[in-house]
C-alpha cells in the first residue's frame, strides 16, 4: 500500500511560543543536511527535535501563505499556485521524517508528539482551505485557465487546488465552516487513535506455548522465531506468537493443534474489538457519523459519493457493479475449494466441518496433494537479499538503472539498508531505503513512502528519497530471512510503488497525486515479474548452495498459480464491499458496529469458512485515515490495469525496452499529472480490457 502523506502537513504555532533554547542550532532540522544527497541525519535526529521544528516551520509557512494572500498583483499561476507549492519547506522536511518514523519506528513518545501535532495540522489545513481571499485568487486563475497557455501539468495542479477548496467547504456559511473545522479536527484525532490501538493489538502476544508438543507440525523457522519472540518478551523457555502475519500465518498453515489454531485465528479477527483500552468500535461509530455529516454539509448524499468523485470509478454504481461482477465467480470458486478441503478432512476421519481456522491448514495439505508443493519447499530459495536483488535486476533489465549499496548514509534502524539509484549512464535518480522486518514500534502491513519528494521548480531538480517498508519473516539465530512466496510478491509490489516514486518527473509536488484506483498499477504490475519462470531463475537461489530454483519446482509454482484464488479474491472482495457499505450509510445514529458488519457480510453471501480480509475494528486502510475509504476496491480496479498492461510486455517481450520506456514515460513518471485514463491510453494505445484480470484470477 502506498503511504499517502497529505500535501499540506502543517501545524499552527502554539500560543506559548518557542523559546530560544528550544530552537538551538543543535536541532538538525534547522540546518541544511550535510549528509550524502541531503538525506536525513537519523544519527542526530531525536524525538525532542520534532516539536521545535514543527513550530518554527509553521511560523514560516504562515508568513509565506500570508504573502500570497496579500500580494497586490493580479493573481497568476506563478505568484499564487507556484508560490504555494514552494512554501513550507521546513515543515515538509520535518513532517516527512516524523510521519515515516512514527509509522515504522514509533513509541509512546512519538505517539504523544503525534497527538500534539495532529489537531494543529488540521487547524492550519482548515485555515488555508477556508480562506476566502486565497480562494478567490485561485478561482480567478481557474476562470481564465483557457487563456493562460498552461501546461497539462499546471492545469492539473490548478484543478487540484481549486477543487480542494470547493471540497473543503469554501462555499459554506460561517457557522457551517466553523462546524466543518471541528469535524476535521475530530476526524484527524480519531484516525490517529484507531491506528495506534491497532498497532498495539497487532504487536501484542496472542498465544504463548509452554509445552513443546503443542508445536507439532510447525516448521523449524517458525518455532525458532516464536522462541526468540518469547525471549524478547521475558518468556524464556516458552514460545510466543503475535498477530503480525509473519508470526500467526505459519501457525495457521502448519499447526496440528486445531484448538490453538482457533485461538490465534479468532485473536487476529478480534483486533480492536476486545472491549479494552484499545477497542475501536466507538471510534468507528464517531468516524462514520462525522464523515456522513461532513459529506452532507458539502452537498453529497454519502461519504462514498464525496470520495469517488476524484477517482477513476467516479461513482458508487460503477464500483458496486465492478465488485458484483467479480463476486459470483469468486464465490463459486471458493465453494469448490471449501468442498475439496472438506473431502480431505472426511478422508482423514475428521469429525468436524471446515472452519475459518482450518482453511490455511488444509489449503496447504491440498496444495501438497494436488501439486506436490509445500510453502516450506520454496522458502530456502527466497532469501530476502536475493529477492530484493531480483527486483533490482528486473528494473535494471527494463529501464537500464542500477542500485548501489550505500553504507555512508544514516539509517534509523540497523536492519534498514540504503541504495543509490542511478541511470545506466551514472546520472543520480534518487535514494531507496528498504526496511523489511517487524518490530514493536512498526504498524502492520507493507507500504512505500518518502523522506523527500521529487520536484523541479525554478529549474532546481530535487531528487526523491523513497522508503519501502514491510513486515517480512525475520532472520533467526541460525538462518537468514527466508521469505514466503506471498512475501516475495509483496516485496515486488512495494518496489513497484518505489519505482513510481523514484521515476516521478514533475515540476510541482502538487502534480504527484494519484487516485487509489490508479496508484496500485505501478505496484501490482511488478508482481507479474516476481512469479514469471524466467525471472524466478534470476533470483530464486538456495540460500545454502546458491543453486537456482529447479525447473520442476518452478513448474509446480506455475501449475498451482490458480490455487486458492477463490479464497484470496473473496476475502478481498468482502473487505471492499464492507468498505463501500460503511461509506454509503446515510444515517449513523443507531449503528452497532458488530451487527452492521455481520449484516453486510451476510447480505453479500460470504461463506462462514472465509472471513473478510479485514474486520471493521482493524480495517486501517479506511479508518486509520481516509486515504482508502470508499477506495479499497482500487486494488482490483488497478488489477484490470496491471493485467492488461503486463499483456503488452508478453506481446512484445518480457523485458522489451521500448514497452518499458513507454510505461516509464507515461505511467511511472507522470502518474498524477494528467487524467489516469489519458495516461493509460498513451501507454497502451487503447483503454484496458478486463479479460486479462479474469484470466489471472482463474475465474473464467
C-alpha positions, 0 to 999 in steps of 0.5 A: 500500500502506498503511504499517502502523506497529505500535501499540506502537513502543517501545524499552527504555532502554539500560543506559548511560543518557542523559546530560544533554547528550544530552537538551538542550532543543535536541532538538525532540522534547522540546518541544511543536511550535510549528509550524502544527497541531503538525506536525513541525519537519523544519527542526530535526529531525536524525538525532542527535535520534532516539536521545535521544528514543527513550530518554527516551520509553521511560523514560516509557512504562515508568513509565506501563505500570508504573502500570497494572500496579500500580494497586490498583483493580479493573481497568476499561476506563478505568484499564487499556485507556484508560490504555494507549492514552494512554501513550507519547506521546513515543515515538509522536511520535518513532517516527512521524517516524523510521519515515516518514523512514527509509522515504522519506528514509533513509541509512546513518545512519538505517539504523544508528539503525534497527538500534539501535532495532529489537531494543529495540522488540521487547524492550519489545513482548515485555515488555508482551505477556508480562506476566502481571499486565497480562494478567490485568487485561485478561482480567478486563475481557474476562470481564465485557465483557457487563456493562460497557455498552461501546461497539462501539468499546471492545469492539473495542479490548478484543478487540484487546488481549486477543487480542494477548496470547493471540497473543503467547504469554501462555499459554506456559511460561517457557522457551517465552516466553523462546524466543518473545522471541528469535524476535521479536527475530530476526524484527524484525532480519531484516525490517529487513535484507531491506528495506534490501538491497532498497532498495539493489538497487532504487536501484542502476544496472542498465544504463548506455548509452554509445552513443546508438543503443542508445536507439532507440525510447525516448521523449524523457522517458525518455532525458532522465531516464536522462541526468540519472540518469547525471549524478547518478551521475558518468556524464556523457555516458552514460545510466543506468537503475535498477530503480525502475519509473519508470526500467526500465518505459519501457525495457521498453515502448519499447526496440528493443534486445531484448538490453538489454531482457533485461538490465534485465528479468532485473536487476529479477527478480534483486533480492536474489538476486545472491549479494552483500552484499545477497542475501536468500535466507538471510534468507528461509530464517531468516524462514520457519523462525522464523515456522513455529516461532513459529506452532507454539509458539502452537498453529497448524499454519502461519504462514498459519493464525496470520495469517488468523485476524484477517482477513476470509478467516479461513482458508487454504481460503477464500483458496486457493479465492478465488485458484483461482477467479480463476486459470483465467480469468486464465490463459486470458486471458493465453494469448490475449494471449501468442498475439496478441503472438506473431502480431505478432512472426511478422508482423514476421519475428521469429525468436524466441518471446515472452519475459518481456522482450518482453511490455511491448514488444509489449503496447504495439505491440498496444495501438497496433494494436488501439486506436490508443493509445500510453502516450506519447499520454496522458502530456502530459495527466497532469501530476502537479499536475493529477492530484493536483488531480483527486483533490482535486476528486473528494473535494471533489465527494463529501464537500464538503472542500477542500485548501489549499496550505500553504507555512508548514509544514516539509517534509523534502524540497523536492519534498514539498508540504503541504495543509490539509484542511478541511470545506466549512464551514472546520472543520480535518480534518487535514494531507496531505503528498504526496511523489511522486518517487524518490530514493536514500534512498526504498524502492520502491513507493507507500504512505500513512502518518502523522506523527500519528494521529487520536484523541479521548480525554478529549474532546481531538480530535487531528487526523491528519497523513497522508503519501502517498508514491510513486515517480512519473516525475520532472520533467526539465530541460525538462518537468514530471512527466508521469505514466503512466496506471498512475501516475495510478491509483496516485496515486488509490489512495494518496489513497484510503488518505489519505482513510481516514486523514484521515476516521478518527473514533475515540476510541482509536488502538487502534480504527484497525486494519484487516485487509489484506483490508479496508484496500485498499477505501478505496484501490482504490475511488478508482481507479474515479474516476481512469479514469471519462470524466467525471472524466478531463475534470476533470483530464486537461489538456495540460500545454502548452495546458491543453486537456482530454483529447479525447473520442476519446482518452478513448474509446480509454482506455475501449475498451482498459480490458480490455487486458492484464488477463490479464497484470496479474491473473496476475502478481498472482495468482502473487505471492499464491499464492507468498505463501500457499505460503511461509506454509503450509510446515510444515517449513523445514529443507531449503528452497532458496529458488530451487527452492521458488519455481520449484516453486510457480510451476510447480505453479500453471501460470504461463506462462514469458512472465509472471513473478510480480509479485514474486520471493521475494528482493524480495517486501517486502510479506511479508518486509520485515515481516509486515504482508502475509504470508499477506495479499497476496491482500487486494488482490483480496479488497478488489477484490470490495469496491471493485467492488461498492461503486463499483456503488452510486455508478453506481446512484445517481450518480457523485458522489451525496452521500448514497452518499458520506456513507454510505461516509464514515460507515461505511467511511472513518471507522470502518474498524477499529472494528467487524467489516469485514463489519458495516461493509460491510453498513451501507454497502451494505445487503447483503454484496458480490457478486463479479460486479462484480470479474469484470466489471472484470477482463474475465474473464467 
